[in-house]
Structures are given as structure tokens and as C-alpha cells.
Amino acid sequence: MRAGPITVHDGRDTLERVGEDDLISVSEAAYLQAALVRHRLRAEQDAQALSLVRAPLGTCANCDDRCDPAARYCDPDCQSDHAQRVGRLSHASNLRA
């Protein structure tokens, strides 16, 4: 038998032998773990939604048309459209919190 995660000894749950403070610690650890998993998943979803993977050189980051290799967008309209879309996605992710 060990402290920390729930252990089973002789087929029985060993939580029946721990004190109230230990049960609180187990619950707190489970809550923290669940919160960390939710945070990681949300960060992955936000990164995917914002398309953090850059377009290859010579490709517009908004419409995927060919453009000057030194430019990220093919024209100012694409740049403003992309900025508006990223702003909407950021606002939507803040509403989910």
C-alpha cells in the first residue's frame, strides 16, 4: 500500500482506511489533474483554431494564393480579413472559458 493515487489491497479500496485530510488530498489531486488536462486540451484547440502553422514562403496566409516570398499576405485586404478572423476566434475562445 502507498500514499498518493487510490490503491487496492486484497481487492478492497484502501480509501476506507485513510483519514478525512487524506481524502481531501486525493480529491484535490484529482481536481488539479482534471484542470490541467482541460487547460492542455484548450491550448491545443486554440493553437489549431488560430492556425499557428505558418504558410510556406510565397503563399498568402489568408487565401493561400501566390504572393511575393517576402510578404505574408498578397494584399492589404487579405491582411485585414485575416486579422478580423483571428480576432473573432480569440473572442469566441474567451467566451468558452
Jmol script that loads the backbone (N, CA, C; Angstrom):
load data "model"
ATOM      1  N   MET A   1       0.851  -1.170   0.000  1.00  0.00           N
ATOM      2  CA  MET A   1       0.000   0.000   0.000  1.00  0.00           C
ATOM      3  C   MET A   1       0.892   1.226   0.000  1.00  0.00           C
ATOM      4  N   ARG A   2       0.495   2.282  -0.775  1.00  0.00           N
ATOM      5  CA  ARG A   2       1.285   3.502  -0.839  1.00  0.00           C
ATOM      6  C   ARG A   2       0.370   4.713  -0.826  1.00  0.00           C
ATOM      7  N   ALA A   3       0.931   5.835  -0.447  1.00  0.00           N
ATOM      8  CA  ALA A   3       0.152   7.074  -0.426  1.00  0.00           C
ATOM      9  C   ALA A   3       0.055   7.611  -1.842  1.00  0.00           C
ATOM     10  N   GLY A   4      -0.859   8.521  -2.088  1.00  0.00           N
ATOM     11  CA  GLY A   4      -0.998   9.121  -3.409  1.00  0.00           C
ATOM     12  C   GLY A   4      -2.230   8.591  -4.092  1.00  0.00           C
ATOM     13  N   PRO A   5      -2.071   8.042  -5.308  1.00  0.00           N
ATOM     14  CA  PRO A   5      -3.235   7.553  -6.035  1.00  0.00           C
ATOM     15  C   PRO A   5      -3.960   6.449  -5.267  1.00  0.00           C
ATOM     16  N   ILE A   6      -5.182   6.254  -5.632  1.00  0.00           N
ATOM     17  CA  ILE A   6      -6.000   5.230  -4.976  1.00  0.00           C
ATOM     18  C   ILE A   6      -5.365   3.867  -5.218  1.00  0.00           C
ATOM     19  N   THR A   7      -5.182   3.101  -4.167  1.00  0.00           N
ATOM     20  CA  THR A   7      -4.609   1.768  -4.293  1.00  0.00           C
ATOM     21  C   THR A   7      -5.610   0.741  -3.796  1.00  0.00           C
ATOM     22  N   VAL A   8      -5.462  -0.447  -4.292  1.00  0.00           N
ATOM     23  CA  VAL A   8      -6.353  -1.527  -3.886  1.00  0.00           C
ATOM     24  C   VAL A   8      -5.501  -2.606  -3.230  1.00  0.00           C
ATOM     25  N   HIS A   9      -5.952  -3.061  -2.059  1.00  0.00           N
ATOM     26  CA  HIS A   9      -5.234  -4.087  -1.322  1.00  0.00           C
ATOM     27  C   HIS A   9      -6.206  -5.221  -1.026  1.00  0.00           C
ATOM     28  N   ASP A  10      -5.896  -6.408  -1.461  1.00  0.00           N
ATOM     29  CA  ASP A  10      -6.758  -7.580  -1.273  1.00  0.00           C
ATOM     30  C   ASP A  10      -8.148  -7.362  -1.857  1.00  0.00           C
ATOM     31  N   GLY A  11      -8.207  -6.638  -2.989  1.00  0.00           N
ATOM     32  CA  GLY A  11      -9.486  -6.452  -3.660  1.00  0.00           C
ATOM     33  C   GLY A  11     -10.371  -5.391  -3.058  1.00  0.00           C
ATOM     34  N   ARG A  12      -9.903  -4.674  -2.025  1.00  0.00           N
ATOM     35  CA  ARG A  12     -10.721  -3.634  -1.403  1.00  0.00           C
ATOM     36  C   ARG A  12     -10.096  -2.263  -1.645  1.00  0.00           C
ATOM     37  N   ASP A  13     -10.929  -1.263  -1.722  1.00  0.00           N
ATOM     38  CA  ASP A  13     -10.469   0.107  -1.875  1.00  0.00           C
ATOM     39  C   ASP A  13      -9.827   0.552  -0.564  1.00  0.00           C
ATOM     40  N   THR A  14      -8.599   1.016  -0.614  1.00  0.00           N
ATOM     41  CA  THR A  14      -7.901   1.400   0.620  1.00  0.00           C
ATOM     42  C   THR A  14      -8.290   2.783   1.109  1.00  0.00           C
ATOM     43  N   LEU A  15      -9.130   3.503   0.354  1.00  0.00           N
ATOM     44  CA  LEU A  15      -9.564   4.813   0.835  1.00  0.00           C
ATOM     45  C   LEU A  15     -10.388   4.704   2.114  1.00  0.00           C
ATOM     46  N   GLU A  16     -10.959   3.546   2.358  1.00  0.00           N
ATOM     47  CA  GLU A  16     -11.756   3.393   3.577  1.00  0.00           C
ATOM     48  C   GLU A  16     -10.896   3.485   4.833  1.00  0.00           C
ATOM     49  N   ARG A  17      -9.568   3.361   4.678  1.00  0.00           N
ATOM     50  CA  ARG A  17      -8.678   3.395   5.830  1.00  0.00           C
ATOM     51  C   ARG A  17      -7.992   4.737   6.041  1.00  0.00           C
ATOM     52  N   VAL A  18      -8.165   5.669   5.125  1.00  0.00           N
ATOM     53  CA  VAL A  18      -7.474   6.941   5.259  1.00  0.00           C
ATOM     54  C   VAL A  18      -8.334   7.944   6.012  1.00  0.00           C
ATOM     55  N   GLY A  19      -7.666   8.943   6.564  1.00  0.00           N
ATOM     56  CA  GLY A  19      -8.384   9.974   7.301  1.00  0.00           C
ATOM     57  C   GLY A  19      -9.031  10.985   6.379  1.00  0.00           C
ATOM     58  N   GLU A  20      -9.795  11.891   6.980  1.00  0.00           N
ATOM     59  CA  GLU A  20     -10.526  12.893   6.201  1.00  0.00           C
ATOM     60  C   GLU A  20      -9.578  13.813   5.435  1.00  0.00           C
ATOM     61  N   ASP A  21      -8.464  14.198   6.049  1.00  0.00           N
ATOM     62  CA  ASP A  21      -7.492  15.054   5.375  1.00  0.00           C
ATOM     63  C   ASP A  21      -6.888  14.359   4.159  1.00  0.00           C
ATOM     64  N   ASP A  22      -6.655  13.066   4.263  1.00  0.00           N
ATOM     65  CA  ASP A  22      -6.110  12.318   3.127  1.00  0.00           C
ATOM     66  C   ASP A  22      -7.115  12.221   1.990  1.00  0.00           C
ATOM     67  N   LEU A  23      -8.398  12.064   2.319  1.00  0.00           N
ATOM     68  CA  LEU A  23      -9.432  12.022   1.283  1.00  0.00           C
ATOM     69  C   LEU A  23      -9.500  13.357   0.552  1.00  0.00           C
ATOM     70  N   ILE A  24      -9.341  14.448   1.295  1.00  0.00           N
ATOM     71  CA  ILE A  24      -9.350  15.771   0.682  1.00  0.00           C
ATOM     72  C   ILE A  24      -8.159  15.905  -0.262  1.00  0.00           C
ATOM     73  N   SER A  25      -7.007  15.409   0.145  1.00  0.00           N
ATOM     74  CA  SER A  25      -5.822  15.472  -0.706  1.00  0.00           C
ATOM     75  C   SER A  25      -6.022  14.686  -1.998  1.00  0.00           C
ATOM     76  N   VAL A  26      -6.641  13.517  -1.900  1.00  0.00           N
ATOM     77  CA  VAL A  26      -6.910  12.706  -3.088  1.00  0.00           C
ATOM     78  C   VAL A  26      -7.872  13.449  -4.007  1.00  0.00           C
ATOM     79  N   SER A  27      -8.922  14.041  -3.447  1.00  0.00           N
ATOM     80  CA  SER A  27      -9.882  14.793  -4.254  1.00  0.00           C
ATOM     81  C   SER A  27      -9.223  16.011  -4.891  1.00  0.00           C
ATOM     82  N   GLU A  28      -8.390  16.693  -4.130  1.00  0.00           N
ATOM     83  CA  GLU A  28      -7.701  17.874  -4.649  1.00  0.00           C
ATOM     84  C   GLU A  28      -6.762  17.498  -5.798  1.00  0.00           C
ATOM     85  N   ALA A  29      -6.039  16.410  -5.653  1.00  0.00           N
ATOM     86  CA  ALA A  29      -5.129  15.966  -6.706  1.00  0.00           C
ATOM     87  C   ALA A  29      -5.899  15.585  -7.966  1.00  0.00           C
ATOM     88  N   ALA A  30      -7.033  14.924  -7.816  1.00  0.00           N
ATOM     89  CA  ALA A  30      -7.847  14.542  -8.968  1.00  0.00           C
ATOM     90  C   ALA A  30      -8.401  15.793  -9.666  1.00  0.00           C
ATOM     91  N   TYR A  31      -8.844  16.778  -8.890  1.00  0.00           N
ATOM     92  CA  TYR A  31      -9.367  18.022  -9.446  1.00  0.00           C
ATOM     93  C   TYR A  31      -8.266  18.769 -10.201  1.00  0.00           C
ATOM     94  N   LEU A  32      -7.075  18.857  -9.617  1.00  0.00           N
ATOM     95  CA  LEU A  32      -5.953  19.531 -10.256  1.00  0.00           C
ATOM     96  C   LEU A  32      -5.575  18.832 -11.561  1.00  0.00           C
ATOM     97  N   GLN A  33      -5.519  17.531 -11.543  1.00  0.00           N
ATOM     98  CA  GLN A  33      -5.183  16.769 -12.754  1.00  0.00           C
ATOM     99  C   GLN A  33      -6.203  17.021 -13.855  1.00  0.00           C
ATOM    100  N   ALA A  34      -7.486  17.020 -13.498  1.00  0.00           N
ATOM    101  CA  ALA A  34      -8.536  17.269 -14.492  1.00  0.00           C
ATOM    102  C   ALA A  34      -8.416  18.692 -15.053  1.00  0.00           C
ATOM    103  N   ALA A  35      -8.112  19.662 -14.196  1.00  0.00           N
ATOM    104  CA  ALA A  35      -7.958  21.045 -14.650  1.00  0.00           C
ATOM    105  C   ALA A  35      -6.770  21.178 -15.596  1.00  0.00           C
ATOM    106  N   LEU A  36      -5.672  20.501 -15.310  1.00  0.00           N
ATOM    107  CA  LEU A  36      -4.503  20.558 -16.174  1.00  0.00           C
ATOM    108  C   LEU A  36      -4.789  19.935 -17.538  1.00  0.00           C
ATOM    109  N   VAL A  37      -5.534  18.847 -17.546  1.00  0.00           N
ATOM    110  CA  VAL A  37      -5.892  18.203 -18.814  1.00  0.00           C
ATOM    111  C   VAL A  37      -6.783  19.130 -19.636  1.00  0.00           C
ATOM    112  N   ARG A  38      -7.789  19.756 -18.979  1.00  0.00           N
ATOM    113  CA  ARG A  38      -8.667  20.696 -19.693  1.00  0.00           C
ATOM    114  C   ARG A  38      -7.860  21.861 -20.264  1.00  0.00           C
ATOM    115  N   HIS A  39      -6.926  22.384 -19.482  1.00  0.00           N
ATOM    116  CA  HIS A  39      -6.107  23.502 -19.933  1.00  0.00           C
ATOM    117  C   HIS A  39      -5.264  23.105 -21.155  1.00  0.00           C
ATOM    118  N   ARG A  40      -4.646  21.932 -21.112  1.00  0.00           N
ATOM    119  CA  ARG A  40      -3.830  21.470 -22.226  1.00  0.00           C
ATOM    120  C   ARG A  40      -4.669  21.289 -23.483  1.00  0.00           C
ATOM    121  N   LEU A  41      -5.856  20.684 -23.341  1.00  0.00           N
ATOM    122  CA  LEU A  41      -6.725  20.476 -24.496  1.00  0.00           C
ATOM    123  C   LEU A  41      -7.180  21.804 -25.092  1.00  0.00           C
ATOM    124  N   ARG A  42      -7.512  22.760 -24.216  1.00  0.00           N
ATOM    125  CA  ARG A  42      -7.949  24.068 -24.707  1.00  0.00           C
ATOM    126  C   ARG A  42      -6.810  24.783 -25.426  1.00  0.00           C
ATOM    127  N   ALA A  43      -5.605  24.685 -24.894  1.00  0.00           N
ATOM    128  CA  ALA A  43      -4.454  25.309 -25.547  1.00  0.00           C
ATOM    129  C   ALA A  43      -4.224  24.693 -26.923  1.00  0.00           C
ATOM    130  N   GLU A  44      -4.366  23.384 -27.034  1.00  0.00           N
ATOM    131  CA  GLU A  44      -4.202  22.723 -28.330  1.00  0.00           C
ATOM    132  C   GLU A  44      -5.280  23.157 -29.312  1.00  0.00           C
ATOM    133  N   GLN A  45      -6.521  23.271 -28.834  1.00  0.00           N
ATOM    134  CA  GLN A  45      -7.611  23.704 -29.696  1.00  0.00           C
ATOM    135  C   GLN A  45      -7.413  25.144 -30.152  1.00  0.00           C
ATOM    136  N   ASP A  46      -6.974  26.022 -29.237  1.00  0.00           N
ATOM    137  CA  ASP A  46      -6.745  27.415 -29.598  1.00  0.00           C
ATOM    138  C   ASP A  46      -5.632  27.535 -30.619  1.00  0.00           C
ATOM    139  N   ALA A  47      -4.559  26.771 -30.439  1.00  0.00           N
ATOM    140  CA  ALA A  47      -3.448  26.823 -31.385  1.00  0.00           C
ATOM    141  C   ALA A  47      -3.897  26.344 -32.760  1.00  0.00           C
ATOM    142  N   GLN A  48      -4.727  25.310 -32.776  1.00  0.00           N
ATOM    143  CA  GLN A  48      -5.225  24.795 -34.047  1.00  0.00           C
ATOM    144  C   GLN A  48      -6.174  25.796 -34.694  1.00  0.00           C
ATOM    145  N   ALA A  49      -7.028  26.428 -33.899  1.00  0.00           N
ATOM    146  CA  ALA A  49      -8.000  27.378 -34.432  1.00  0.00           C
ATOM    147  C   ALA A  49      -7.320  28.619 -34.998  1.00  0.00           C
ATOM    148  N   LEU A  50      -6.230  29.027 -34.382  1.00  0.00           N
ATOM    149  CA  LEU A  50      -5.535  30.220 -34.849  1.00  0.00           C
ATOM    150  C   LEU A  50      -4.566  29.921 -35.981  1.00  0.00           C
ATOM    151  N   SER A  51      -4.445  28.663 -36.360  1.00  0.00           N
ATOM    152  CA  SER A  51      -3.556  28.247 -37.443  1.00  0.00           C
ATOM    153  C   SER A  51      -2.149  28.809 -37.240  1.00  0.00           C
ATOM    154  N   LEU A  52      -1.548  28.407 -36.158  1.00  0.00           N
ATOM    155  CA  LEU A  52      -0.224  28.898 -35.840  1.00  0.00           C
ATOM    156  C   LEU A  52       0.846  28.342 -36.772  1.00  0.00           C
ATOM    157  N   VAL A  53       0.485  27.353 -37.560  1.00  0.00           N
ATOM    158  CA  VAL A  53       1.429  26.836 -38.544  1.00  0.00           C
ATOM    159  C   VAL A  53       1.468  27.836 -39.691  1.00  0.00           C
ATOM    160  N   ARG A  54       2.628  28.381 -39.943  1.00  0.00           N
ATOM    161  CA  ARG A  54       2.767  29.415 -40.963  1.00  0.00           C
ATOM    162  C   ARG A  54       2.691  28.814 -42.365  1.00  0.00           C
ATOM    163  N   ALA A  55       2.150  29.626 -43.260  1.00  0.00           N
ATOM    164  CA  ALA A  55       2.094  29.233 -44.663  1.00  0.00           C
ATOM    165  C   ALA A  55       3.513  29.264 -45.231  1.00  0.00           C
ATOM    166  N   PRO A  56       3.800  28.427 -46.210  1.00  0.00           N
ATOM    167  CA  PRO A  56       5.130  28.441 -46.820  1.00  0.00           C
ATOM    168  C   PRO A  56       5.407  29.794 -47.478  1.00  0.00           C
ATOM    169  N   LEU A  57       6.683  30.116 -47.655  1.00  0.00           N
ATOM    170  CA  LEU A  57       7.056  31.373 -48.304  1.00  0.00           C
ATOM    171  C   LEU A  57       6.417  31.460 -49.681  1.00  0.00           C
ATOM    172  N   GLY A  58       5.930  32.646 -49.997  1.00  0.00           N
ATOM    173  CA  GLY A  58       5.308  32.852 -51.304  1.00  0.00           C
ATOM    174  C   GLY A  58       3.841  32.471 -51.335  1.00  0.00           C
ATOM    175  N   THR A  59       3.260  32.176 -50.165  1.00  0.00           N
ATOM    176  CA  THR A  59       1.846  31.811 -50.073  1.00  0.00           C
ATOM    177  C   THR A  59       1.151  32.748 -49.095  1.00  0.00           C
ATOM    178  N   CYS A  60       0.042  33.316 -49.498  1.00  0.00           N
ATOM    179  CA  CYS A  60      -0.718  34.224 -48.634  1.00  0.00           C
ATOM    180  C   CYS A  60      -1.250  33.453 -47.426  1.00  0.00           C
ATOM    181  N   ALA A  61      -1.092  34.025 -46.236  1.00  0.00           N
ATOM    182  CA  ALA A  61      -1.540  33.365 -45.003  1.00  0.00           C
ATOM    183  C   ALA A  61      -3.050  33.360 -44.875  1.00  0.00           C
ATOM    184  N   ASN A  62      -3.748  34.126 -45.708  1.00  0.00           N
ATOM    185  CA  ASN A  62      -5.198  34.195 -45.611  1.00  0.00           C
ATOM    186  C   ASN A  62      -5.890  33.364 -46.693  1.00  0.00           C
ATOM    187  N   CYS A  63      -5.516  33.600 -47.944  1.00  0.00           N
ATOM    188  CA  CYS A  63      -6.259  32.958 -49.046  1.00  0.00           C
ATOM    189  C   CYS A  63      -5.472  31.877 -49.776  1.00  0.00           C
ATOM    190  N   ASP A  64      -4.235  31.637 -49.367  1.00  0.00           N
ATOM    191  CA  ASP A  64      -3.369  30.618 -49.973  1.00  0.00           C
ATOM    192  C   ASP A  64      -3.008  30.887 -51.427  1.00  0.00           C
ATOM    193  N   ASP A  65      -3.223  32.111 -51.923  1.00  0.00           N
ATOM    194  CA  ASP A  65      -2.776  32.470 -53.269  1.00  0.00           C
ATOM    195  C   ASP A  65      -1.275  32.723 -53.252  1.00  0.00           C
ATOM    196  N   ARG A  66      -0.677  32.698 -54.434  1.00  0.00           N
ATOM    197  CA  ARG A  66       0.755  33.010 -54.533  1.00  0.00           C
ATOM    198  C   ARG A  66       0.952  34.503 -54.310  1.00  0.00           C
ATOM    199  N   CYS A  67       2.044  34.829 -53.629  1.00  0.00           N
ATOM    200  CA  CYS A  67       2.384  36.224 -53.401  1.00  0.00           C
ATOM    201  C   CYS A  67       3.903  36.355 -53.332  1.00  0.00           C
ATOM    202  N   ASP A  68       4.363  37.572 -53.119  1.00  0.00           N
ATOM    203  CA  ASP A  68       5.798  37.838 -53.002  1.00  0.00           C
ATOM    204  C   ASP A  68       6.369  37.019 -51.839  1.00  0.00           C
ATOM    205  N   PRO A  69       7.484  36.319 -52.039  1.00  0.00           N
ATOM    206  CA  PRO A  69       8.046  35.494 -50.962  1.00  0.00           C
ATOM    207  C   PRO A  69       8.385  36.259 -49.691  1.00  0.00           C
ATOM    208  N   ALA A  70       8.624  37.568 -49.802  1.00  0.00           N
ATOM    209  CA  ALA A  70       8.942  38.359 -48.617  1.00  0.00           C
ATOM    210  C   ALA A  70       7.677  38.815 -47.880  1.00  0.00           C
ATOM    211  N   ALA A  71       6.514  38.685 -48.501  1.00  0.00           N
ATOM    212  CA  ALA A  71       5.257  39.151 -47.899  1.00  0.00           C
ATOM    213  C   ALA A  71       4.498  37.980 -47.297  1.00  0.00           C
ATOM    214  N   ARG A  72       3.719  38.278 -46.286  1.00  0.00           N
ATOM    215  CA  ARG A  72       2.903  37.241 -45.660  1.00  0.00           C
ATOM    216  C   ARG A  72       1.500  37.197 -46.267  1.00  0.00           C
ATOM    217  N   TYR A  73       1.068  38.332 -46.815  1.00  0.00           N
ATOM    218  CA  TYR A  73      -0.262  38.442 -47.420  1.00  0.00           C
ATOM    219  C   TYR A  73      -0.115  38.952 -48.848  1.00  0.00           C
ATOM    220  N   CYS A  74      -1.081  38.597 -49.699  1.00  0.00           N
ATOM    221  CA  CYS A  74      -0.999  39.024 -51.096  1.00  0.00           C
ATOM    222  C   CYS A  74      -1.420  40.482 -51.274  1.00  0.00           C
ATOM    223  N   ASP A  75      -2.285  40.992 -50.390  1.00  0.00           N
ATOM    224  CA  ASP A  75      -2.679  42.403 -50.445  1.00  0.00           C
ATOM    225  C   ASP A  75      -3.203  42.851 -49.081  1.00  0.00           C
ATOM    226  N   PRO A  76      -3.405  44.148 -48.885  1.00  0.00           N
ATOM    227  CA  PRO A  76      -3.875  44.662 -47.584  1.00  0.00           C
ATOM    228  C   PRO A  76      -5.255  44.128 -47.181  1.00  0.00           C
ATOM    229  N   ASP A  77      -6.103  43.835 -48.172  1.00  0.00           N
ATOM    230  CA  ASP A  77      -7.428  43.293 -47.842  1.00  0.00           C
ATOM    231  C   ASP A  77      -7.319  41.926 -47.169  1.00  0.00           C
ATOM    232  N   CYS A  78      -6.439  41.079 -47.678  1.00  0.00           N
ATOM    233  CA  CYS A  78      -6.237  39.762 -47.064  1.00  0.00           C
ATOM    234  C   CYS A  78      -5.691  39.912 -45.652  1.00  0.00           C
ATOM    235  N   GLN A  79      -4.804  40.864 -45.461  1.00  0.00           N
ATOM    236  CA  GLN A  79      -4.241  41.087 -44.133  1.00  0.00           C
ATOM    237  C   GLN A  79      -5.327  41.512 -43.151  1.00  0.00           C
ATOM    238  N   SER A  80      -6.207  42.433 -43.548  1.00  0.00           N
ATOM    239  CA  SER A  80      -7.275  42.878 -42.642  1.00  0.00           C
ATOM    240  C   SER A  80      -8.307  41.771 -42.411  1.00  0.00           C
ATOM    241  N   ASP A  81      -8.629  40.994 -43.467  1.00  0.00           N
ATOM    242  CA  ASP A  81      -9.565  39.865 -43.294  1.00  0.00           C
ATOM    243  C   ASP A  81      -9.018  38.849 -42.298  1.00  0.00           C
ATOM    244  N   HIS A  82      -7.734  38.541 -42.417  1.00  0.00           N
ATOM    245  CA  HIS A  82      -7.117  37.574 -41.515  1.00  0.00           C
ATOM    246  C   HIS A  82      -7.108  38.096 -40.076  1.00  0.00           C
ATOM    247  N   ALA A  83      -6.797  39.374 -39.902  1.00  0.00           N
ATOM    248  CA  ALA A  83      -6.784  39.975 -38.564  1.00  0.00           C
ATOM    249  C   ALA A  83      -8.174  39.933 -37.937  1.00  0.00           C
ATOM    250  N   GLN A  84      -9.208  40.205 -38.727  1.00  0.00           N
ATOM    251  CA  GLN A  84     -10.581  40.155 -38.208  1.00  0.00           C
ATOM    252  C   GLN A  84     -10.963  38.733 -37.809  1.00  0.00           C
ATOM    253  N   ARG A  85     -10.603  37.749 -38.644  1.00  0.00           N
ATOM    254  CA  ARG A  85     -10.940  36.355 -38.335  1.00  0.00           C
ATOM    255  C   ARG A  85     -10.229  35.895 -37.070  1.00  0.00           C
ATOM    256  N   VAL A  86      -8.958  36.223 -36.921  1.00  0.00           N
ATOM    257  CA  VAL A  86      -8.215  35.845 -35.722  1.00  0.00           C
ATOM    258  C   VAL A  86      -8.830  36.505 -34.501  1.00  0.00           C
ATOM    259  N   GLY A  87      -9.249  37.752 -34.638  1.00  0.00           N
ATOM    260  CA  GLY A  87      -9.911  38.446 -33.522  1.00  0.00           C
ATOM    261  C   GLY A  87     -11.213  37.777 -33.127  1.00  0.00           C
ATOM    262  N   ARG A  88     -11.991  37.343 -34.109  1.00  0.00           N
ATOM    263  CA  ARG A  88     -13.257  36.653 -33.801  1.00  0.00           C
ATOM    264  C   ARG A  88     -13.000  35.323 -33.107  1.00  0.00           C
ATOM    265  N   LEU A  89     -11.995  34.573 -33.584  1.00  0.00           N
ATOM    266  CA  LEU A  89     -11.678  33.292 -32.963  1.00  0.00           C
ATOM    267  C   LEU A  89     -11.181  33.485 -31.532  1.00  0.00           C
ATOM    268  N   SER A  90     -10.388  34.525 -31.322  1.00  0.00           N
ATOM    269  CA  SER A  90      -9.890  34.807 -29.985  1.00  0.00           C
ATOM    270  C   SER A  90     -11.045  35.176 -29.061  1.00  0.00           C
ATOM    271  N   HIS A  91     -11.968  36.003 -29.568  1.00  0.00           N
ATOM    272  CA  HIS A  91     -13.125  36.392 -28.767  1.00  0.00           C
ATOM    273  C   HIS A  91     -14.002  35.184 -28.450  1.00  0.00           C
ATOM    274  N   ALA A  92     -14.198  34.304 -29.430  1.00  0.00           N
ATOM    275  CA  ALA A  92     -15.024  33.113 -29.213  1.00  0.00           C
ATOM    276  C   ALA A  92     -14.391  32.194 -28.180  1.00  0.00           C
ATOM    277  N   SER A  93     -13.057  32.067 -28.195  1.00  0.00           N
ATOM    278  CA  SER A  93     -12.414  31.191 -27.210  1.00  0.00           C
ATOM    279  C   SER A  93     -12.500  31.797 -25.820  1.00  0.00           C
ATOM    280  N   ASN A  94     -12.515  33.127 -25.705  1.00  0.00           N
ATOM    281  CA  ASN A  94     -12.681  33.750 -24.397  1.00  0.00           C
ATOM    282  C   ASN A  94     -14.089  33.527 -23.863  1.00  0.00           C
ATOM    283  N   LEU A  95     -15.068  33.438 -24.731  1.00  0.00           N
ATOM    284  CA  LEU A  95     -16.444  33.207 -24.299  1.00  0.00           C
ATOM    285  C   LEU A  95     -16.626  31.783 -23.774  1.00  0.00           C
ATOM    286  N   ARG A  96     -15.798  30.816 -24.262  1.00  0.00           N
ATOM    287  CA  ARG A  96     -15.921  29.432 -23.821  1.00  0.00           C
ATOM    288  C   ARG A  96     -15.402  29.237 -22.396  1.00  0.00           C
ATOM    289  N   ALA A  97     -14.564  30.138 -21.958  1.00  0.00           N
ATOM    290  CA  ALA A  97     -13.909  29.962 -20.639  1.00  0.00           C
ATOM    291  C   ALA A  97     -14.888  30.027 -19.512  1.00  0.00           C
TER     292      ALA A  97
END
end "model"
wireframe off; spacefill off
backbone 0.3
color backbone group
